[in-house]
Amino acid sequence: MIKHIKKLFIEIFINTKIDEEKYYKKLFVENPIWNSKDPNEDELSRWTVIKEMVEDIGLVNEIIDVGCGRGWLANKLADYGSVTGIEPVASVVEYAKGLFPKIQFYPMKPNEYIEHFQKEYSLVVCSEVLEHVHDKAEFIRCLNELTKENGHLIITTPRGELKKLWEDKYGKPAQPIEEWIATNDLQSLLISNGFEIVSSKNAFAEDIYQIYLCRKKL
C-alpha cells in the first residue's frame, strides 16, 4: 500500500523548476497514473464520498467542477446533472475535451469564468484544488459566487495538520504550489465566506483528505 501511494505521488520532475502549465500537462496528459478516463485509487477514494454527498442532496440540475483537470470527476458527476468543467491549464482542457467530448470544458480560473458567464450552479464541486491556491479566502468567495442560493458546495483538500506525517511517510508532493490547510482553518474559511457545513468525511490513506458538503447561506 505504502509503495503504491508513493508511486501515485512520485515527483514527475526532479531538481527542475517548472511552471504550472508544464507541470499539469505532464501530470494529467502524459502520466499514465493520472491521465486515464477512469479514476485511480486516490481519486476513487474521494469519488466514493463525493457520490454519497451528491446522492444526499438529491436533484442538483446544473453542476460545475472547478479545477477539473482531465475531467474524470466531471464525467462521474454527469450521471447526476448537466456538468461544466473549468481548468486554468489550456493543454489539460484540450485533453479533457478529447476524453469526454459531451462535457463542456473551459480553460478558465473561477474569477474569469464568473466575469465571462455570470452564472450560478445548484452544485459546485472542487476537489484537490484549494491546496494549490495562494489566496484561499478569495477562492472560496468565488466558489460562493458560483453557487445558487441554497445551493451546495462539495470541496476536498488534504488536511494541513497531517502534512508533515504524510511527507515523512510518502515524500513531498511535487506541485508548484502546495499549501495545505488545517481542518479548523478550512471550516472557519467556509463559514466566513457564506457557507454552512452540512456534513464532512475523511478519505484515502491516513484519512488525508477532508471532504465537506456545504450549503450556501441565504
C-alpha positions, 0 to 999 in steps of 0.5 A: 500500500505504502509503495503504491501511494508513493508511486501515485505521488512520485515527483514527475520532475526532479531538481527542475523548476517548472511552471504550472502549465508544464507541470499539469500537462505532464501530470494529467496528459502524459502520466499514465497514473493520472491521465486515464478516463477512469479514476485511480485509487486516490481519486476513487477514494474521494469519488466514493464520498463525493457520490454519497454527498451528491446522492444526499442532496438529491436533484442538483440540475446544473453542476460545475467542477472547478479545477477539473483537470482531465475531467474524470470527476466531471464525467462521474458527476454527469450521471447526476446533472448537466456538468461544466468543467473549468481548468486554468491549464489550456493543454489539460482542457484540450485533453479533457475535451478529447476524453469526454467530448459531451462535457463542456470544458473551459480553460478558465480560473473561477474569477474569469469564468464568473466575469465571462458567464455570470452564472450560478450552479445548484452544485459546485464541486472542487476537489484537490484544488484549494491546496494549490491556491495562494489566496484561499479566502478569495477562492472560496468567495468565488466558489460562493459566487458560483453557487445558487442560493441554497445551493451546495458546495462539495470541496476536498483538500488534504488536511494541513495538520497531517502534512508533515506525517504524510511527507515523512511517510510518502515524500513531498508532493511535487506541485508548484504550489502546495499549501495545505490547510488545517481542518479548523482553518478550512471550516472557519474559511467556509463559514466566513465566506457564506457557507454552512457545513452540512456534513464532512468525511475523511478519505484515502490513506491516513484519512488525508483528505477532508471532504465537506458538503456545504450549503450556501447561506441565504 
